[in-house]
């Protein structure tokens, strides 16, 4: 049965998207089928940029250390980069232009400049090695790479086939000198069908692929996020929880090359007039300092980030009361973390989103009291554009409550993987569903529950085990700071679960302690047969997710296939 909050959200969204309303929806035919879209959305990212930078003109947009730029200044600098790319470097519509740099104001300006010039922005993972970066450049057939000095050095002398322009961070006039142009440029007019971005899959399950999106998908995804933000704003405003005169502000603690940084954070901020505060790298104490100093109202990161803030020993030294939401995505939050965040940060709500690179981050959202009531769920499909289905092995929808592959359908989905028709065909159905590779089910309220990654299922002697269930149980132990579970081969059972963990400082947690604890939580066949304790934080991908692939490769080298280990 829908909650009171569900009914309230439905009423707000219905009013916002009704005929004649600001976010009115309509139907359009694209690639042979009809899709729901926002009628009044701009046709391209440059159109979105120009409209809202003009609307918010003198409002502060980017804070990057000592550097502060308004919306108007950001647009002007982005136009100069576009002019430089067109006039000085001959960039044409559709050219793939890679960006390889850490978070900064100049990353943002370079990104907007590429799109204004008509280029397709290939957002290279800034954490990659030089060889991985070169692979990504070749994969997308990049003509040019805009890189900061550190990333440029990694690919120096490697065979990737692209011209490299080096830029620096800090003052744009100096840092972007190699990119900036002078005078007018003949910038192309773009439609929704033109190529916008290539984002790379995280690589946690194998070779990265380049997810290609057109401008229509990117813009519609951005407006869908803004619609849900406005829905939340109206809800809080009606309850008197939005102080008069407080301007929205987001901390950018996730990489801008990741879809969460690009769309829900950066592009959505254009629409909402939201200030974005840059972090070059994650540090919980620095995040809290910036949140207090800049009066941050919205925080998003992988689940561990908000938990690190909530559990930080110096948390009470900072005033975080302006932050209304502590959002997470990219991985499930352990249920114990949800309550910890709410208790430690009582002026803000933990919320959760579910989306993928291939869906331009849209999917599901679980907000406020609904999330506290169902902390194991990613929430219902994100209105008004998104459909979520659970498909069986035959590709047909499964009944409510049955576990199958999570599929997402909307105009926001990517076109396909660049130069990889086989992978595209495997990921997309003929009727428009993107197959996520996640296993899940829908409850009676159409709330999505993710069970596990399809490829992360551990099959022990014919019994299916989900790694996330074991990880969630481990996080329930008060001594566990981090945990990762995966399967390793076993001569007798085929595969068995193992775990790697980090204990909180000053707490001694042994494998026997964990076995005893898990015996009260899980069936015997689900308990890991071996536990490795690490003293340092577990390795991360560029998205700050735990790099399970690297852990599995490392510990597989120590594994001989015998089930019983100390």
Beta strands, then each sheet from edge to edge (+ up, - down):
strand 1: 25-30
strand 2: 33-38
strand 3: 60-64
strand 4: 67-70
strand 5: 96-100
strand 6: 120-123
strand 7: 144-148
strand 8: 163-167
strand 9: 195-200
strand 10: 210-214
strand 11: 249-252
strand 12: 275-278
strand 13: 298-301
strand 14: 325-328
strand 15: 349-355
strand 16: 363-366
strand 17: 380-381
strand 18: 387-391
strand 19: 404-409
strand 20: 416-417
strand 21: 434-442
strand 22: 448-453
strand 23: 457-460
strand 24: 463-466
strand 25: 480-490
strand 26: 494-503
strand 27: 530-534
sheet 1: 1+ 2-
sheet 2: 4+ 3- 12- 11- 13- 14- 15- 16+ 17-
sheet 3: 8+ 7+ 5+ 6+ 9+ 10- 20+
sheet 4: 18+ 19- 21+ 22-
sheet 5: 23+ 24-
sheet 6: 25+ 26- 27-
end
